[in-house]
Amino acid sequence: MKKSIQLLLVVSFLTAFSCKQNSETMPPTTTEEAPSQSVGQSAVKDESSSPNIVQTASASKDHTTLVTAVKAAGLVDVLSNAGPFTVFAPTNTAFDKLPKGTVEGLLKPEKKDDLKNILEYHTYVGALKTEYMQDGQEFEQVNGGKVKITKKGDKVYVNGSEIVASIPTSNGIIHVINDVLLPK
């Protein structure tokens, strides 16, 4: 019996050793191509899911300036990720209220950090529904600044700007506002 076990162990060892040798000497049989350039979440095409924050804003004729700014700041992929995010989204009219030349100046490459700071001040990590917002609440935005919520009757305001619409997206919520929030 002891010799049978020894023989079985030797045969098992030889079999395993020979399989390992064959796998090491065989060239890999893969048909993979060279890795393609990495793209972010914004490049994912999905016809069956709800649109994300960037896709929703891009489809809005009232948010073309915001979308242009998000692209210039390099935030498209970030805001296309899973989130959830809450974006206080100024309309084109809100950007028009800024002093002449402000938007154009912020869109210049050398102002990218300033633009990013402003846009991050409009973004909260988490989903903030207006029905759960309380008067006097403050929320820390992505850039580290805080926004303050006020309520007057059924109306909800962020830093004094009324939230005129709330749009749920696949990765959070867009609250439409008619002012650009400027970090302090």
N, C-alpha and C positions, 0 to 999 in steps of 0.2 A: 504494500500500500504506500509506504514511504517513497519507494522508487517511482511509483506512478505519479505522485504529487510533484516530485522533483522534475520528472519528465514533462509534466504539464506546464510547470513554471518555465522551464527552458524553452519549450515550444512557444509559449505565450510571449516571452521576452524576445525571441527571435522574430516572431511575427510582427510585434510592435516595432522593433528596431528596423526591420526591412520596410515596413510601411512608412516610417519616418524618413528613411533614406530616400525612398521613391518620391515622397512629397518635396524633399529638399532639392532634388535634382531635376524635377520636372519644371519646365518654364511655366509661368502663370498663363492661364488661358482666359484672359479677360478681354472684353471688347470695349472697355471704357476709353473715352476720348480724353484728351487733356482737360483739366478742370477749366470750366468757363469762369468768366469774371463774376465775382460775387455781387449779387444785387440784394437790395433790402426788401422789406415786407411790402413796400409800395408796388413792387413789380409783380406781386402774386396776382394772378387773374382768377377770379372765382365768380362765376355767373349765378350761383345759387345762394350765396350768403348775403346778408344785409350789408350795405356799404359802411365803411369805416368813416371816421371823422374827416379825413382828407378827401375821400371820394364824395362824401355828402357836401362838403364845402365847395368842392370843384364843380359840382352840378348846380350850384346856386349862382344866379346872375347877380345877387346882392353881395357876394363875397369874393369877387375876382381880385380885389386889392389884397385881401387877407391871404388868399391862395398864392398870389405872386410873392408876398412877403414870406410866407412859410417856405416856399421854394428857395428864395434868395438866402434865407437863414439856414438852409440845409436841414430843415426839420420834417420833411415829408415822411421819411422812413420812421422816424421816432413816433410821429402821430398816426402812423399806419399800423403800429404794433398793437398787441393785444390789449394793453391798457389795464384797467379802464382809466379814461381821462375825462375831465370836464374842461371844455374850452369856452371861455367867454369870447364870443366871436363878433368883433366889430363889423358893421356893414360898410359898404363903400362910402356911404354918406358920412359915417363916423370918421373915416380917414380924410374925407373932404373938409371936415371941420378943423383939421390941424393947420397950422400956419403954412402958407404957400411954400412949396419946395421941400417940406419936411419928409414926405413919403419918398420922393425921388432921391433925396439925400441918404435916407436910411437904406435904400435898395442898392447903394453903391457897395462894391466888395470891401472897401476899407471900413465900412460901417456895419459889417456883418455882426460883430459882437454886440453892438448897441441894439440892432434890430432883434437879434436872438433874445436879448434880455427883456425887451418889451413883449415879445411874443410869449416868452416863458412866464411873464407876469400875468398873462391871460389863461394860463394852463395850470390845472390842479390834477394831481395824481389821485384818482378815485372818481366815483360817479356821484355827483351832487345833484340830487333832484330838488327842485324848488319847494315841493311840498314838505320836505324835511329840513329846509333852511329855517333858522330862527333869527329873529331880530337881534342884531348886535353880534352875531357870530363872526369870527374871523377865520379865514382859511389861508394856510401857507401855500403859496404858489411854487412852481418849479424853480423859479429864480431866487427863492428865499424870502421874497416880499410877501406881505399879507394883504388880502382884500377883505373888506367889511361888508356884511350883508345887512340891509335894512328892509323892513317890511312896513308897508302902509296899506292897510286893508288887504285886498287880494294881490296887490302888486309887490314884486320882489325886486330889490335894487342891489347891484354890486358896485361899491364905491360911488354911489349916487346915480349910476346908470341903470335904467330900468331893463330888466330882462323881458324882452317883448315876445320871445318865442323860445321853446325848448324842443330840441330835436334829438330823439334817441338814435344812436348809431350802434354798430356792432361792437365798437370798442369804447363806448362812453356816451357822453351827452354834449351837445352843442347848445349853449345858451346865447341867443342872438341879442346883441346890445347895440345901441346907437351912439356909443362913445368909445374912443380908444383909451384904455386904462394905462396911465403912465406910472411907472415905478417911482417910489419916493426915495 
